[in-house]
Amino acid sequence: MSCMESQPPAAELFIGTLSGTSVDGIDAALVRFGERPELVATHSLAFPPELKAELLALGRPGDNEIDRLGRADVTLGRLFARAVNELLAKAGVASAAVRAVGSHGQTIRHRPGFDPAFTLQIGDPNVIAAESGITVVADFRRKDLALGGQGAPLVPAFHETVFRTKENDRVIVNLGGIANLTALPADPTAPILGFDTGPANTLLDAWARRVLGTPMDRDGALAARGHVVPGLLRAMLAEPFFGRPAPKSTGPEQFSTAWLETHLARLAAPPSDADVQATLVALTARSVADAIRALPGMGARSGKGVSPVGTEHGRDAHATPISDMGGTPMPPRKAPEVFVCGGGARNPALMRALQEELPLRKVAPTDALGVAGDWVEALAFAWLARQHVLGLPGNCPRVTGASRAAVLGAVFLPE
C-alpha cells in the first residue's frame, strides 16, 4: 500500500537544502526529476563557528531568545542562499532553470509531545528566494502537526518512492542527529512504516566536542578505543521513548547533553571518555536494531503493532511488538535488507556495531542502491518541493500520525 499518488514523469530541476540536527552545515543538492531522481550536483557549506555555537545555544532555553532567534534566522537564510548560488555556479546551471528550492532550514525546537505541539525551523526562506532568484518552498513540518501528526519523520514517503522494491523487504535507516527508519515491505499491498528510533550523531558529536574539541569523532576513532559500559547502556535504554509505540519523533531537546550527564552522574565511578563514546555508539546501534527486530512481518515475531523496545534482547533476538497500530500476526519471512544513509553511515564504529546487532541482515550504505547516503535528505527536500509544486501530498499519515495526507510547505516568491 503506497503513501504516494502517481507522479507525472516530466523532467525538471529542483534544489533541496537542509541543515540537520547535527548542526554542522548546509547540504544542497541539485536534482533532476524524471522517471527516477537524478543527482546532478551537490554542495556543502560549513557553518562559521560563531553561528554554529549560536544555533546550538538556541536549541536550549536561554536569555534574550527572540532577538537572537531573529538575527540567526536572517543570517542562516543568507547562508542557505549562498549555498544555493554556489551549487548553481558549480553545476553551471542558471537559476531560471530551477523550478523551486525545497528548504528545510535548521530545527531549533521540535516539541510534538507538548500541548499545543509545535516545531520551529529557521533560515528565512524570504531571504533565500530574494538572493537566489528562485521560488522557495519551506515550512514543511507544521501542516502535518496541524493535522495531529508528529511533523516527522517526513523522509519515509521519499524513501518509498526511491528505494521500495518487490524483490525484498527493505529497511532504510537514516543516521543523522536523530536516527529514524523506514520499513518498506516487498508486498505492494502492505503499508510502509517509519519513525524516529532515538539519538545518533547528536550525542556522539556533542561528546566529541566536549572531550576532543572537534566537531565529531572522525571515523569513530574515539569509540573504537573504548568499551561499552553495560550499566550505562541499560540505564539509557530504559528511557521511555524507546518503548513508546509509533508514530513518534524526537530531537536533541530530549536526548541532550544534560540527559547524558544525568545518567553519568548516577554511575558509581566515572567511565573514560572513550568508554562513554563507545556506549553512545552502542545506544544508537541497539535502539535502531531493536526497532528493526520489532517490525511486523519483516523477519521477527510479529504482532499488531510497532513498539521498538528492549534492553535485554539478545543480538538478533526476536522482540515482541506492543499491540497498537492494528494488523494481523504474520509468520517470519526472510530478514530484510538494511541500508543506511546520513552522516552515521560514514562512522565505521557505528556501522560495525549495527552489523553486529543484526548479523542475519545485510547492512550497507544506500550508495549500494545507487543513491549517495550523504545526500538522501537533501534529495528528499527537493522531492518535497516538487510534491508541493505538483499539488501532491508530502506526508504519510501512517508514519506521522496526521489525520490525512496533505500538501506540505508554503511558497516564497523571489519577486
Secondary structure, 3 states (H helix, E strand, C coil): CCCCCCCCCCCEEEEEEEECCCCCEEEEEEEEECCCEEEEEEEEEECCHHHHHHHHHHCCCCCCHHHHHHHHHHHHHHHHHHHHHHHHHHHCCCHHHEEEEEEEEEEEEEECCCCCCEEEEECCHHHHHHHHCCCEEECCCHHHHHCCCCCCCCHHHHHHHHHCCCCCCEEEEEECCEEEEEEECCCCCCCCEEEEEEECHHHHHHHHHHHCCCCCCHHHHHHHHCCCCHHHHHHHHCCHHHHCCCCCCCCCCCCCHHHHHHHHHCCCCCCCHHHHHHHHHHHHHHHHHHHHHCCCCCCCCCCCCCCCCCCCCCCCCCCCCCCCCCCCCCCCCCCCEEEEECHHHHCHHHHHHHHHHCCCCCEEEHHHHCCCHHHHHHHHHHHHHHHHHCCCCCCCHHHHCCCCCCCCCEEECCC
